[in-house]
Amino acid sequence: MKKNKRLLILVGILLVFGGFTFAYFVGRMLTDGSGATTTVTTAELKNSKVTVTGTLNFDYDGMLPGHKDVSGIIVTATGNNELIPYNLVWKGTNNLNTDLKFTVYKVSETISVESKCEKVKKNVSGGQMLYEECEISNITSLGEAISEGTIPKNSTGTTVTLAPNEFITSTSTGATAYYYVLLEYPNLNENQNLDMGNGFEGEVTVEPSNIESDINILAVNVYNKETGKYEEKKDIPQEGYTINSEKSKCSNGAVPSWDGNRKGLLVTSLTQSGTECYLYFDKEITSKEVLKDILKQSSLGDVGSITGTSCNSGCGLQQNGIYEAEDDYGTSYYYRGTVSNNWVVFGKDKTNSQYIWWRIIRINGNGTIRLIYAGTSSSNKNAPSTQGADTMITPRSPAGGTSYPKSVKFNTNYNDNKYVGYMFGGQDGQASTSYEQAHKSETKSTILDEIVYWYQNKTNLATLAADYIDVDTGFCGDRTYTETNHGSSYPGTGNLGYGSTATIYGAEKVWQSGNTNFRTDEQTATFKCGVSFKTKKVDIEARKRDLYTGPKATTGGTKGIDGNVEGNNALPVPVGLITMDEVIHAGGFAGQANNGYWLYTNQYYWTMSPFRFYGSDANVSRVQSDGNLRSTNVNNSITGVRPVINLKSTVKITTEGEGDPGTPTNPYIVETN
């Protein structure tokens, strides 16, 4: 079979500005051989025939730097029910002076994916720079990538592994595996002139995996939760199960494991062919299921629900436990009162290499886990103090100086309604002229800017985010407002929500009724975002505006109880703050001191709930040093920051200490690679 050949031929003129030759040129892709025609290669692995249909195509004329293309690859294994480990590889020559980037996805069926590229011109130093910008349609349908890498430049007769240690079980009719490879000719900020007149050629095929060995599976035992017993099955379960590493055994000292992402058996420490294995599989438990079980079995009692409460002295101490309430995504389980079994360890502080400790606010209705920062410790079995300034992050320049070393202003400016926002419309210092303009999510608040710096520079959370931190579950900075008169406390007209007009936002209206009936009259404390004052129901557009999601949240939102929940996808990092409503559910009360609930730290710290604008001050709610809820000017300089994140529902959580799980000496630990 002739290999596909791709050749770049110069048909334009290089641009030279100021003595530097740019890497951008007008090129043309010529095809020698089969062109865009799909190639077929075959290999004999074990006693089965493995066929690879497809190749890496760059099939556009006039290709420029920045070009991307997607190629579909099908692997078919024909044989007698053999489990075949293999590597999907590309073999060929890359004469370009540029590495070609590739990303590989694996799916269960063919999917319509298409690359559309647009030629773009830019003026640079008096001349034109030419390149391509490409959009891959339906790319999210491919799911998470299983591998990525490069086809190295200036290489001849090279073998590049596109997807290592893949598995397929051959059948008499031919079992199939589907791959999509995104190949990119990158647009580099360096000289790419040497690429012209060169190209690359090759083919995609399979090779035996380096863990290949003759393995005989004698029995597959799958746990049946209803009977409480393992039952022998013919087929290895492909989804929703994990191998029981303690029960599963192989001869010759081999160790079996299961790769859930690639749905394949991995056997390490192989020394002999003919190794025999007995496999046991348990139902895979998501973090949502695990934590719900923990909550229900907690010494604090079964999951209950709060339908109302009276607030007397010490009321926060009277209702301790795990409760449930509805949020935008479903049923949320939250911690309330003097609980001490909601500690989590996740991430590291790069400035001192200490463990970052968090506390669970609640398990969101979609199974993600909402955590609030609680400090750092040199040990993952010894929690930091529950009180004091170290429960908050350290800012670059404390707003309160040495007297308040952990203080951060919510916003430096405060003379406009827009400054109640975690993000706001227009430039900082520019007056807002409409409600819509004031409350766009365009500009970072002072506090968000500080959080971004902390997240990116003082922790390793950014490196863990892709696998562990959820970007779709939002943080609510509810900017809905009343449309009635303020009454004698706020004389004059207003309620416009922009400029310097007096305006009451949702948090204050909730706060005003909070001492007596848990927000059951004017506005109920809620985990839902954007609840209208008029209808008492979620205003979809308000939620989309005020639910901070991202970066790169799912387009169109994610599944919720009233359809897709879509946020503003405006966050530069996936970090927010606790809301006033969440503090209320945890045991905080409006204007009443309470040191008997788990969020009490003997410190002032911000929530992200807009409160009001009155006089010349924008106000946001905060937790007081005595544990009660009030509001303060966003320019306040004695209030600190406790960041909030959402863990993905797929994270694996363990404990390593002794005693009850989730406690200060035996916290939940997020398993990271």
C-alpha positions in Angstrom: 0.0 0.0 0.0 1.4 3.4 -1.0 1.8 5.8 1.8 0.1 9.2 1.8 2.5 12.0 1.0 2.1 15.7 1.8 4.3 18.4 0.3 4.4 22.1 1.0 5.2 24.2 -2.0 5.9 28.0 -1.8 3.6 30.0 -4.0 3.9 33.4 -2.2 6.5 35.8 -0.9 8.0 35.7 2.5 7.7 38.9 4.5 10.7 40.4 6.2 10.2 43.2 8.7 13.0 44.9 10.7 15.5 42.2 9.9 13.3 39.4 11.2 11.8 36.8 8.8 8.3 35.9 10.0 7.2 32.3 10.0 4.0 33.0 8.1 3.8 32.2 4.4 1.3 31.4 1.7 1.6 27.7 1.1 -0.1 25.1 -1.0 -0.6 21.4 -0.1 0.1 19.0 -3.0 -1.0 15.4 -2.7 1.1 12.5 -4.1 -0.5 9.1 -4.0 -3.9 8.3 -2.5 -4.5 11.9 -1.4 -7.6 12.1 0.8 -8.4 8.4 0.1 -8.4 6.3 3.3 -5.6 3.8 3.7 -5.8 0.4 5.2 -3.0 -1.5 7.1 -3.1 -4.9 8.7 -1.2 -6.6 11.5 -1.2 -10.0 13.1 -1.4 -9.7 16.9 -1.6 -12.9 18.9 -3.9 -15.1 16.7 -6.1 -12.3 15.5 -6.0 -10.0 12.5 -6.1 -6.4 13.3 -7.0 -3.9 10.6 -6.5 -0.1 10.8 -8.6 2.0 8.4 -7.6 5.6 8.1 -4.6 7.9 8.1 -3.6 11.4 9.2 -4.9 13.8 6.5 -4.0 17.3 5.7 -6.1 17.7 2.6 -6.5 21.4 2.0 -4.9 23.5 -0.7 -3.2 26.6 0.5 -2.5 25.4 4.0 -1.1 28.0 6.3 0.4 27.9 9.8 -2.3 27.3 12.4 -4.1 24.7 10.2 -5.9 21.9 12.0 -7.6 18.8 10.7 -9.4 15.8 12.2 -8.9 12.3 10.9 -11.0 9.2 11.8 -9.2 6.0 12.5 -11.0 2.6 12.9 -9.3 -0.4 14.5 -10.9 -3.8 13.7 -9.9 -7.0 15.4 -11.0 -10.4 13.9 -10.3 -13.6 15.8 -11.5 -15.9 18.5 -12.3 -13.7 21.6 -8.7 -12.8 22.4 -7.9 -9.8 24.6 -5.3 -7.9 22.6 -3.1 -5.1 23.9 -1.7 -2.8 21.3 -0.3 0.6 20.6 -1.8 2.8 17.9 1.1 4.3 16.0 2.1 6.5 13.1 5.1 5.5 11.0 6.7 7.8 8.5 8.8 10.9 7.8 8.4 14.5 8.9 10.8 16.7 6.9 9.3 19.9 8.2 11.3 22.0 10.6 8.2 22.2 12.8 6.8 19.6 15.2 3.2 18.6 14.3 0.9 18.5 17.3 -1.6 15.7 17.8 -4.5 15.0 20.2 -6.2 11.6 20.2 -9.8 10.8 21.3 -11.5 7.4 21.6 -15.3 7.0 21.1 -17.7 4.2 20.9 -19.1 5.0 17.4 -18.4 7.3 14.5 -19.2 10.9 15.1 -19.6 13.8 12.7 -16.6 16.1 13.3 -15.3 18.7 10.9 -12.5 21.2 10.7 -13.3 24.6 9.2 -10.4 26.9 8.8 -10.4 30.6 7.8 -7.3 32.4 6.3 -6.5 35.4 8.4 -4.3 38.4 7.6 -2.8 40.8 10.1 -0.6 43.9 9.6 2.7 43.5 11.4 5.4 46.1 11.2 4.0 47.4 7.9 3.5 44.1 6.2 0.9 41.3 6.1 1.1 38.2 8.3 -0.9 35.2 7.0 -2.1 32.3 9.0 -5.2 30.2 9.7 -7.8 30.1 12.5 -9.6 26.8 12.7 -12.8 25.7 14.5 -13.5 22.0 15.0 -17.3 21.4 15.0 -18.8 19.0 17.5 -15.4 18.5 19.2 -17.0 18.2 22.6 -18.8 15.1 21.5 -15.4 13.3 21.4 -15.1 13.6 25.2 -11.7 13.8 27.0 -8.6 13.2 25.0 -6.8 9.9 25.8 -3.3 11.1 24.6 -1.5 14.0 23.0 2.0 14.6 21.7 4.0 15.6 18.6 5.3 14.1 15.4 8.9 15.4 15.7 10.4 17.7 13.2 13.3 16.7 10.8 12.6 13.0 11.5 13.0 10.1 9.0 11.5 6.6 9.4 10.0 7.6 12.7 7.5 5.6 14.8 5.2 7.8 17.0 2.8 6.3 19.5 -0.5 8.0 19.1 -2.3 6.0 21.8 -0.4 3.6 24.1 -1.6 0.4 25.8 -5.0 0.1 24.1 -7.1 -3.0 24.3 -9.6 -4.8 22.1 -11.2 -8.2 22.3 -11.3 -9.8 18.9 -14.5 -11.5 17.6 -15.3 -13.7 14.7 -17.2 -10.8 13.0 -14.7 -8.2 13.9 -14.7 -5.9 17.0 -14.1 -2.2 16.4 -12.6 0.7 18.2 -13.0 4.3 16.9 -10.4 7.0 17.2 -10.2 10.6 16.1 -6.9 12.4 15.7 -6.7 16.2 15.8 -3.5 17.1 13.9 -2.2 20.7 13.9 0.5 22.5 12.0 1.2 25.2 14.7 1.5 28.9 14.1 4.8 29.7 15.8 6.4 32.9 16.8 9.6 31.9 15.2 11.1 31.4 11.7 9.3 28.6 9.9 10.8 29.3 6.4 12.6 26.0 6.4 9.3 24.2 6.2 8.7 25.3 2.6 9.4 22.7 0.0 9.2 19.9 2.6 6.4 17.8 3.9 5.5 14.6 5.7 4.3 11.1 4.8 3.3 8.0 6.6 0.6 5.6 7.7 -1.3 4.7 10.9 -1.0 1.1 12.1 -0.8 -1.0 15.3 2.0 -2.6 17.1 2.0 -5.0 20.1 1.9 -3.2 23.4 5.1 -3.4 25.5 3.0 -5.0 28.2 2.0 -7.8 25.9 1.9 -11.3 27.3 -0.1 -14.5 27.0 -2.8 -14.1 29.7 -5.6 -16.5 30.3 -8.6 -15.2 32.2 -10.0 -18.1 34.1 -13.0 -16.4 35.7 -14.7 -13.0 35.8 -16.6 -12.4 39.0 -18.9 -9.4 39.2 -20.4 -8.1 42.5 -24.2 -8.1 42.7 -25.3 -5.4 45.2 -28.7 -6.9 45.7 -27.5 -10.4 46.6 -24.3 -9.2 48.3 -22.3 -11.8 46.4 -19.9 -12.1 43.4 -21.4 -13.9 40.4 -19.3 -15.4 37.6 -19.9 -13.7 34.2 -18.7 -14.5 30.7 -17.9 -10.8 29.8 -15.7 -8.3 31.5 -17.9 -5.3 32.5 -17.0 -2.3 30.3 -18.6 0.6 32.3 -19.5 1.4 35.8 -17.2 -1.1 37.5 -13.7 -1.2 39.0 -11.5 -4.1 39.6 -11.1 -5.3 43.2 -7.3 -5.3 43.5 -7.3 -7.3 46.7 -9.4 -10.2 45.5 -8.2 -10.3 41.9 -5.2 -12.6 41.5 -2.8 -13.8 38.8 -0.3 -16.6 38.7 3.5 -16.1 38.4 3.3 -13.0 40.7 1.5 -10.9 38.0 -0.7 -8.0 39.2 -4.0 -7.2 37.4 -5.6 -3.8 37.2 -8.3 -2.1 35.1 -7.9 1.0 33.0 -11.4 2.6 33.2 -10.6 5.3 30.6 -9.5 2.8 28.0 -11.6 0.0 29.2 -8.8 -2.5 29.2 -7.0 -5.0 31.5 -3.5 -4.0 32.6 -1.3 -6.8 34.0 2.1 -5.8 35.4 5.0 -7.8 36.8 4.7 -10.3 34.1 7.5 -12.9 34.0 6.0 -15.8 32.0 3.6 -16.5 29.2 0.5 -18.6 30.1 -0.2 -16.4 33.2 -3.7 -17.1 34.5 -5.9 -14.6 36.3 -9.1 -14.6 38.4 -10.8 -11.2 38.2 -13.2 -9.6 40.6 -15.2 -6.4 39.8 -17.0 -4.1 42.1 -19.6 -1.5 41.2 -17.8 1.8 40.7 -19.0 4.3 43.2 -18.9 8.0 42.3 -18.0 10.6 44.9 -21.6 11.6 45.0 -22.7 8.1 46.0 -19.9 7.7 48.4 -20.5 11.0 50.2 -24.3 10.5 50.3 -23.6 7.2 52.0 -21.2 8.9 54.4 -23.8 11.5 55.1 -26.6 9.0 55.7 -24.4 6.9 58.0 -22.9 9.9 59.8 -23.0 9.9 63.6 -24.8 13.1 63.2 -27.9 11.3 61.9 -29.7 10.6 58.7 -30.1 13.3 56.0 -33.0 15.5 57.0 -34.5 18.7 55.6 -35.0 22.1 57.0 -38.5 23.5 56.4 -38.1 26.4 58.9 -36.6 27.3 62.2 -36.9 29.8 64.9 -33.8 31.7 65.9 -33.2 32.0 69.7 -30.0 32.5 71.5 -27.6 29.8 70.5 -29.9 28.5 67.7 -27.0 27.5 65.6 -26.1 24.9 68.2 -29.5 23.4 68.2 -29.5 22.1 64.6 -26.4 20.2 63.8 -26.1 17.7 61.0 -26.5 17.0 57.3 -29.5 18.4 55.6 -30.9 18.6 52.1 -32.3 21.4 49.9 -32.9 21.9 46.3 -30.4 23.8 44.1 -30.4 24.5 40.4 -29.1 21.0 39.6 -31.1 18.7 42.0 -30.9 17.8 45.6 -28.0 19.3 47.5 -26.7 18.0 50.8 -25.2 20.6 53.2 -23.4 20.7 56.6 -25.0 22.7 59.4 -24.0 23.6 62.9 -21.1 22.3 64.9 -20.1 19.6 62.5 -16.5 18.5 62.4 -16.6 15.7 59.7 -16.3 17.8 56.6 -12.6 18.3 56.3 -10.9 17.7 52.9 -7.2 17.8 51.8 -6.6 18.9 48.2 -3.7 20.7 46.5 -0.5 22.2 47.8 0.6 25.7 48.7 3.7 26.4 46.5 5.1 29.0 48.8 5.7 26.5 51.7 4.8 23.1 50.2 2.1 22.6 52.8 -1.2 20.8 52.2 -4.2 22.9 51.4 -7.2 22.1 53.7 -10.8 22.7 52.8 -14.2 22.1 54.4 -17.2 20.8 52.5 -20.0 23.4 52.2 -22.3 21.0 50.4 -22.6 18.3 47.8 -24.2 20.1 44.9 -27.2 18.6 43.1 -25.1 17.4 40.2 -22.7 15.5 42.5 -19.9 18.0 42.5 -18.5 18.9 45.9 -18.3 22.5 47.0 -15.3 23.4 49.3 -14.3 26.5 51.2 -10.6 27.2 51.9 -9.7 26.5 55.6 -5.9 27.0 55.7 -2.8 24.9 55.3 -0.9 22.3 57.3 2.4 20.5 57.0 0.5 17.2 57.6 -2.5 15.7 55.8 -3.6 14.2 59.1 -3.5 17.3 61.3 -5.9 20.0 60.3 -5.1 23.7 60.7 -6.9 25.8 63.3 -10.6 26.5 62.8 -10.1 30.1 64.0 -7.7 33.0 63.2 -6.3 34.8 60.2 -4.7 31.6 58.8 -8.2 30.4 57.8 -7.9 32.9 54.9 -5.5 33.3 52.0 -2.5 35.7 52.2 -2.9 38.6 49.7 -0.1 40.3 47.9 -0.7 43.7 49.7 -3.1 43.5 52.7 -5.7 46.2 52.5 -5.5 46.6 56.3 -1.8 46.6 56.6 0.0 44.8 59.4 -3.1 45.1 61.6 -5.1 42.9 59.3 -2.5 40.9 57.3 -5.1 38.9 55.4 -7.5 41.7 54.4 -8.6 42.3 50.8 -11.0 44.9 49.5 -14.0 43.4 47.5 -13.7 46.4 45.2 -11.4 49.4 45.5 -14.1 51.7 44.0 -17.5 51.8 45.7 -19.5 54.7 44.3 -21.6 52.8 41.8 -24.0 49.9 41.9 -21.8 47.9 39.6 -19.2 47.4 42.4 -21.4 44.9 44.2 -20.4 42.4 41.5 -17.7 39.8 41.6 -17.3 41.0 38.0 -18.9 44.1 36.6 -19.5 46.0 33.4 -17.2 48.6 31.9 -13.8 49.8 33.1 -13.0 50.3 36.7 -13.8 53.9 37.7 -16.3 54.3 34.8 -19.9 55.2 35.8 -22.6 52.8 34.8 -25.5 54.1 32.7 -28.0 51.2 32.8 -28.7 48.1 34.8 -27.5 45.8 31.9 -24.3 47.7 31.5 -23.5 47.8 35.2 -23.9 44.1 35.7 -22.2 42.6 32.8 -19.3 40.2 33.7 -16.5 42.0 31.9 -14.1 43.3 34.5 -12.6 41.5 37.5 -13.4 42.8 40.9 -10.4 43.6 43.2 -11.1 40.4 45.2 -11.3 38.2 42.1 -8.0 39.6 40.8 -6.4 38.6 44.1 -7.9 35.2 43.9 -6.6 34.7 40.4 -3.1 35.6 41.5 -3.3 33.2 44.5 -4.7 30.4 42.4 -2.2 30.7 39.6 1.0 31.6 41.5 0.7 30.4 45.1 -0.9 27.0 44.6 -0.7 24.0 42.3 -4.4 24.0 41.8 -4.1 25.2 38.2 -2.1 22.1 37.3 -4.8 19.9 38.9 -7.8 21.8 37.5 -8.4 19.8 34.3 -8.9 16.5 36.1 -10.3 17.6 39.4 -12.0 21.0 39.5 -15.4 21.5 37.9 -16.0 24.6 35.7 -19.7 24.1 34.9 -21.1 24.3 38.4 -21.5 28.0 39.2 -21.0 30.5 42.0 -24.1 32.7 42.5 -23.5 36.5 42.8 -27.2 37.2 42.8 -27.9 40.8 41.5 -31.7 40.6 41.3 -33.2 43.6 43.1 -36.5 44.8 44.5 -38.8 47.0 42.5 -40.8 48.4 45.4 -40.1 51.5 47.5 -37.4 51.1 50.1 -39.5 52.5 52.9 -38.4 54.9 55.7 -35.0 53.3 56.0 -34.2 54.3 52.4 -36.0 57.6 51.6 -36.3 58.6 48.0 -36.7 56.8 44.8 -34.3 54.3 43.3 -34.3 50.5 42.7 -32.7 51.0 39.3 -29.6 48.9 40.0 -27.1 51.2 38.3 -25.2 54.4 38.9 -25.7 55.8 42.4 -29.4 55.0 42.7 -30.4 53.4 46.0 -31.0 49.7 45.4 -31.8 46.7 47.5 -30.4 43.4 46.2 -31.6 39.9 47.0 -29.2 39.4 49.9 -30.6 42.3 52.0 -34.2 41.4 51.4 -33.4 37.8 52.6 -31.3 39.2 55.5 -34.2 41.4 56.7 -36.4 38.4 57.3 -33.8 36.0 58.5 -34.0 36.3 62.3 -37.5 34.8 62.6 -38.3 32.3 60.0 -35.4 31.2 57.9 -36.2 33.5 55.0 -39.7 32.2 54.4 -41.5 35.4 53.8 -40.1 38.1 51.4 -37.3 36.0 49.9 -36.3 32.5 51.0 -32.7 31.6 51.5 -31.9 29.3 48.6 -29.2 27.5 46.7 -30.9 28.5 43.5 -29.5 31.4 41.6 -31.5 34.4 40.1 -34.8 33.9 42.0 -37.2 36.7 41.0 -38.7 38.9 43.7 -42.0 39.0 41.8 -42.5 35.3 40.9 -40.3 33.7 43.6 -39.1 31.5 40.7 -35.8 31.3 38.9 -35.4 34.0 36.3 -33.3 32.1 33.6 -31.7 35.3 32.2 -30.8 36.5 35.7 -29.2 33.2 36.5 -27.2 33.2 33.3 -26.0 36.7 34.2 -25.2 36.1 37.9 -24.1 32.4 37.9 -20.3 32.6 37.6 -19.0 29.7 35.6 -15.9 28.9 33.6 -13.3 29.1 32.3 -14.5 27.2 29.2 -17.7 26.0 30.8 -19.9 23.7 28.7 -21.6 25.6 25.9 -25.4 25.8 26.6 -25.0 24.8 30.2 -25.4 21.4 32.0 -28.4 19.4 33.1 -30.5 20.9 35.9 -33.9 20.4 37.4 -35.5 23.0 35.0 -33.6 22.2 31.9 -30.0 23.1 31.2 -28.3 25.4 33.8 -26.3 28.0 31.9 -23.9 30.4 33.6 -22.0 33.4 32.3 -18.8 31.4 31.5 -16.9 34.6 32.5 -14.5 33.4 35.2 -10.7 33.5 34.5 -10.2 30.7 37.1 -12.8 28.3 38.5 -12.9 29.9 41.9 -15.7 31.8 43.7 -16.8 32.7 47.2 -19.4 31.4 49.6 -22.9 33.0 49.3 -24.8 34.5 52.1 -27.5 31.9 51.6 -24.9 29.1 52.1 -23.8 30.7 55.3 -27.4 30.8 56.5 -27.9 27.2 55.7 -24.7 26.4 57.6 -26.0 28.1 60.7 -25.3 31.8 60.4 -28.0 34.3 61.3 -28.7 37.9 60.4 -27.3 40.3 62.9 -26.9 37.7 65.6 -23.6 36.5 67.0 -23.0 32.8 66.8 -19.8 31.0 67.5 -21.4 27.6 67.5 -21.3 26.7 63.8 -18.5 25.4 61.6 -18.1 28.6 59.5 -17.2 30.7 62.6 -13.5 31.7 62.5 -13.3 34.7 64.8 -12.5 36.7 61.6 -14.2 38.9 59.1 -14.5 37.4 55.6 -16.4 38.1 52.4 -19.3 36.4 50.8 -20.1 37.1 47.1 -23.7 38.2 47.7 -24.5 41.7 46.7 -26.4 43.5 49.5 -27.4 47.1 48.6 -26.3 50.5 47.2 -27.2 53.4 49.4 -25.8 56.9 49.8 -22.5 56.6 48.0 -21.6 53.0 49.1 -21.8 49.7 47.3 -22.3 47.0 50.0 -21.7 43.2 49.9 -22.5 40.8 52.7 -19.8 39.3 54.9 -19.4 37.0 57.9 -18.5 39.0 61.0 -15.8 38.1 63.5 -18.5 37.0 65.9 -20.1 34.7 63.3 -23.2 36.8 62.4 -24.1 38.0 59.0 -24.0 41.7 58.0 -23.0 43.8 55.1 -20.2 46.3 54.6 -18.8 48.7 52.0 -16.9 46.9 49.3 -13.9 49.1 50.1 -13.7 47.7 53.6 -10.1 47.0 54.6 -10.4 44.5 57.5 -12.1 41.6 55.6 -10.4 38.5 54.3 -10.9 35.9 51.6 -11.8 32.2 51.7 -11.9 30.9 48.2 -14.5 28.3 47.1 -14.1 25.6 44.5 -16.2 22.7 43.1 -14.6 19.3 42.8 -15.7 17.1 39.9 -18.1 14.3 40.8 -15.6 11.8 39.4 -12.8 12.5 41.9 -11.7 9.6 44.0 -11.7 10.3 47.8 -9.9 8.2 50.4 -8.9 8.5 54.1 -5.6 7.6 55.5 -6.0 8.1 59.3 -7.9 6.5 62.0 -11.3 7.2 63.4 -14.4 8.8 61.8 -13.8 9.9 58.2 -13.7 13.6 57.4 -12.5 14.7 60.8 -9.5 16.9 61.5 -7.2 13.8 62.1 -8.7 11.6 59.4 -9.8 14.0 56.6 -11.1 13.1 53.1 -8.1 13.1 50.8 -8.6 13.7 47.0 -6.5 11.2 45.1 -4.3 13.0 42.5 -1.8 11.5 40.1 
